[in-house]
Amino acid sequence: MSPLAGRTLAKTTVHKFSATYVERLLQEMNVFVASSERGAKAVSLMEIVGRCRLAALCHAFFGPSFADDTYDDLRCVDASVYPRVYRIPFYRRPSTQARKRLLARLSAYISREKEDSEMGDMVIGTMDIFKANKLAPEEMAWVLLVFVWGLYANSTHMTFWALAEVLADKALAARLYEEVDNMLRTHRDIGKGDASCAADLPALLRTDAHVLDGLPLLDSVIQETIRLRLIATPWREAVCDTELLVDATTGQRVMLRKGEYVMAHLMGTHWDERWYEQANKFLPDRFLSGGYGGYANKREGTDGDNATQPKRTKLPFFGWGGGREVCKGRNLATYEMKLMVALCVHYLHITPADSDKHKSDPSSANPLPPRVKKRSIAVQQAERDVMVRLNLTGGGN
């Protein structure tokens, strides 16, 4: 399935399903607008991100015949992944029934394949692969469940963290709003003179899959979120004897034998003070050209404090892995994160529901962003949800 996913989720093919995705996403967002009584009631940030994303993903990839009210069960299964992987007893029990319901729904969807003419290209290709490998229907349902969970989990948590950081910094929220607003004003048919263009963001997103490209602050916020929150540890098997250079200064080398494995400690790299100043802090400008926070942006090879720092022209960033096995969904994930942040900041104009209680000080009872769970897989997860208010701009069309 990996080559198929790579082709379907490539940057050049996102436009094929972006209009369907955006339309369904906006429909689900408007459900939250209605349930919040247009901002009078607080709503869950995790639900806005997770429920809206999942509905849009299911609609875009599985078609309208697939019931997309799977959020509660999928979130329950996602919460059980750590205890399942590490075999922690009892904690995973609540997810057993949720998993059964999801498998039953996927099995029913698979059984309707011949009758369903609105399946997405990727699902049709996946079904062909299943048949070529003679998978039983229950095996097909298991593989699709892993696929759906993969689409949902990491990007949902990353988007949550990005928005939590924006909520914690009013100045950053204002800068992002202005960047999106300026982008809208550059389009010929949107924004006349000083007229407000807030209501036009959804309309533009429906027609242009690449409209959010070239927004440097938004790009930097997304990349910094990934750098700070990624805790995955990918591994690779050596296919031949390989000698690795560990330290160029001392000449230290390590021999890696064929069949041995190497595990990459990505968080160790992304939090390394040799490369990133204040590595444990979220700096939204870190990846801007000339931004603050990385030695790659400084003069190197001169006398002074930086003379002993490694000489690099680019910061080490492995948010999507690397090599042949780089994340196949990276283009979709980036598109979704930018889309959600732009809509939440510029269209829904979200603000913390209890701004007097949510403090940026980590020592407070309800810090914003929230504290991190002690046990997470791949991406850090938050100890608690964040309640927000929707201060809708542009009439909510």
N, C-alpha and C positions, 0 to 999 in steps of 0.2 A: 504493500500500500504506500510505501514511502515515496517512490517515484511519482505515483499518481497524485499524492498530496502536494508534492513539490510543484508539479505542473499546475494544479488547480489553484493553489494558494500563492502563486508567483505574483510579483508586483504588477506585472503586465496584464494579469488576468483578473485582478480584484474587481475591475469595473463591470465584469460580467454578472456579478451578483450584488454589487454595492447598492443599486437602487432598491432592490427587494429588501436587502438588509436594513437600509436606512428607514424605509417606509414602515417596516414592522417594528423597528426600534422606537420610532416616534409614536406609533400607536400605543406601545406599552408605556412610554413615558407619559403620555396624556392620561393614561389610567391612574398614574401616581398623582398627576395634577388634580384630577377629579377627586381622588380619595383624600388628598390633603386639603380639599376645599380651597384650592388656589393659594396655598401657603398658610392657611389658618392652623392646620394641624401638622405636627412634625412627622416625618417619614424616615424609614431606615435607609442609610446610604448604601449599605451592603445589598439591600433588596433592589434599590434603584439600579445599581451596577449589575448585580447577578441576574435578577429576573429579566431585566430589559435585554441584556446581552444574550441570555439563553434563548429567549423567545425569538430574537432576530436571527440567531445562528440556526436554530431548528427550522425556521421558515425558509432561510436562504439555502440550506443544504439538503433538507429532507422534504421540502415542499409543504404546501398548505394542508395536506392530508395527515401530516404527523401532528398529533396533539402536543402542544408545547407547554402545557401546564405541569412540567416535570421539575420545576425549580426546587420545591421543598424536599423531594426525594433525592435529587442530585446533590443538594447542599448537605443533606444528612450523610450520604455516601462519602462525599468529599471530606467531611469532618472525621470520618472513620479510617481514612487512609493510613495515618500514622500508626494507630494501634494495630491495624491489620498488618502493615509491613513489619513492625517490630514485635508482633504477637503479644500485645498487651491484653490480658484477659478482661472480659466484661465490657470494656469501653466501646467495643465495636458492635455490641448486640443491637442497639437501636437501629443500626443501618441495615440489618439483615432483611427486614420486611420492605424497606425502601428499595433495596437492590432488587428484590423479587418483583416489585411492581414495575420498576424500570425495565427489567428483562422481559416481562410479560408484554409491556407496551411496544418494545422493539421487536419482539417476536411477531406480534400482530401486524406491525408495519411491514415486516419482511414478507409475511404471508400474502400481503396485498400487492406485491411487486408487479405481477403481470397485469393487474387492473389499473395501476396507478401510472398515469401518463405525465404527472407533474413532478416526478422525482428529479433532484438535481443531478448534474453531470457526474459529480464526484460519487454520489451514492450509486448511480447506475454503473459506473466503472468499478466501484467496490463490490457490488453484487456479482459482476462478471468474474472478479478475482476470487470471490468466495466459491463460485460454482466451479471454476477451473481447478481449485484446490479441494473440491469435494467436501466442503464444510457442511456439517449438519446445521439445521435451523437454529438450534440452541447455541451452537458455537458462533454462528453469525451474530446472534444477539449479544453475546459476550464481547466480541470484537467491536461492535458498534458502540456498546456501552463505554468501553475504554476510550474509543475515539471521541464520544460526546464529552466524557469527563475531561479528556485532554484539551478539548476546545474551551471548556468552561473554566477549569480550576485556576491555573496559574495567571491567566490574563485578568480574571475577575479580582483576584487578590492584589495584583499589581495596580490595576485601575483604582481600586479602593484606596491603596496607599497614596497614589498620586493625588487623588482628590482630598484625602485627609491632610496632606501637606499644604495644598492650596487653601483649604479651610482654616488652617492654622496661621496663614500669612495673608492678611488683607491686601498688603501691597502687591504680593505676587498675583493674587486674584485679579486685582485691578489692571496689572500689566498684561496678563493673559487676555482679559476682556478687550483691552485696547488693541492688542495684536490681532485678534480675530476680527474686531470691528474694522481695523484698517485694511485687512485683507478683503472684507466685504465691499468696502468703498472703492476698491480698485477695479471691480468688475463693472463693465459698462452699464449693464441693466439693473444694477443694484446700488442703491444709495445715490440720490440726486442732491448734489450740493451738501448742505448740512443736515439733510433729512436722516432720521434714524434708520439704521439697516438691521436692527436686532431681529425683526420678524422674518428676515430673508435668509437667515442661516440654514434652517431646515430645507427651504426650497432649493438653495444652491447645493447642499449636500446630496439631495435627491438626483441631481443632474450631473454632478462632477465628482468622480471618485478620488480625484487628486487635488481637490481644492485646499486641503489642509497641508499639502506639501509646501516646503519653503517657509514655515513659521518657526524661526530658530529658537525662540523661548519655549514654545510648546515642545519642540523636539528635545531640548535640553532637559526639561522637566521629566519627560518620559524616560530618557536615558539615565538620568540621575536616580530616578525611582528604581529602575531595574538594577543599577549598580548597588544601591543601598540595601535592597530587599531580597536579592537572589541568594539562595543558600544551596543550590543544586551542586552535586558532586558527580559530574560525568566521568566515565572511565573508558579506556581504550586498551585493546589487546595488541601487543607487539607481534607483528607478522614475520619479523626477522630480528636477529641480534642488532641492537642499536646502542650507540654510545651517546649519552646526553651530556651536554656541557652545563654544569650547575652554576659555576662561578667563573666568569671570564677573567676576573682579576687574579685569582689564585690558580686558575687552570683546573679546578676540581671537576672531575667527570664521574659519571655513574654508568655502569654497563647494564643495559636492559636486555634480558634474554628472550628469545622467541617463546611466545605463549604466556609470558608474564603480563601483568596488568598495571596500568598507570591510572591513578585517580586524581582528577584536578580539583583542588580546593579553591573554587571560584571566589567565595567570600573572602578567603585569605588574601587573594590578589586584589579584589576590589576595595578592601579595607586596609590596604598596605600604605602606611604613611610615606613610604619612599616615592609612591606615585601620586597619591591623593592627599593633599593637605586636609586636615580635619575630616579624616575619612569616615568617621562615625556620624557625621552630620549631613543633613540634606541641604545642599547648596544648589538652588535652581539654575544659577548661571554657570555652573561648573563646565558644561560642554559647549558653551557659546564660544565663538571665535574670540580669543583674547580673554576668555572668562577666567574666573578665579577658582583655584582649588586643585590644580594639577601641575606637577613639575614640567610637563610637556609644554606648558604655556610660558615657561620662564627661560631666561638665558642660561645656557648650560655650557660647561667646559671652561668656566672662568674662575678666578680666585673668589673665595668667599664660601658661604654656607652651602651653596649648591654645587661646589666643585667636586664633592664626593658622591653626588647623586648620579645614578645611571643616566647615560645619554640616550634619550629617546625623542622621537619626533611625534609620537602618538601615544596617548594613554592606553594602558592595557585594559581592554574591555571585552568580556566574554559573555555578554548577556544572552546570547543565542547559541552558545557552544562554539564550535569551529570545525574546520576541515570538511570532509565529505558528509559528516553526520550533523552539520549545522541544522538548527531547528527549521523544519519545513514550514511551520506556521508563523514564522517571524513577521512576514509582511502583513498577514491578516491581524496578528496580535498588535502590531504597531498602529495599523489603521484603526482598529477598534479602540485602543487606548486614547489616541488623539481625538477620535470622534466623540467618545464619552466625556473627556475632559472639556473639550470645546463646547459641547451642548450643555453640560452642567454649569459651566462658568458663564457662558454667553446667553443661552436660551432659557434654562431653568433658573439661572442665577442663584445657586444654592448658597445658603449660609448656615452656620451652626445653629441648632435649635435652642441651645442654652449657652449662648456666648459668654454669659457671666460665670458659668460653671466649667466650661471647657477651656482650660488654660494650656498655653504652650509649655509651661513649666512641668518637667517630667515628675516632679515630686508632688504635684497636686493630685487630688482624688480622681479627676477625669482629665488627664492630659490629652492634648490634641497636637499631633496624631496620637492615637492610643498606644498603650504598651504592647509589646510583642509576646505572643505565646511562647512558653518554654519549649514546646514540642511542635515542630512544623516540618513539612517536606517540600523541597524545591523552592518555595517562596515563603517568606515569613508570613504568619497569620496573626491577626490582631486579637487581643484578649477580649475586646468588646466591640460592639457596633457603634456607629456614630449617628445620632439623629439630626436631621437637617430640615430646613424649611425651603420651600420652593417659591421664589419671588419672581414669578414668570414675567418675561419681557416679550413683547410682540404679540400678545393676545393668545398665545398657545395654539396656533394653527399647525 
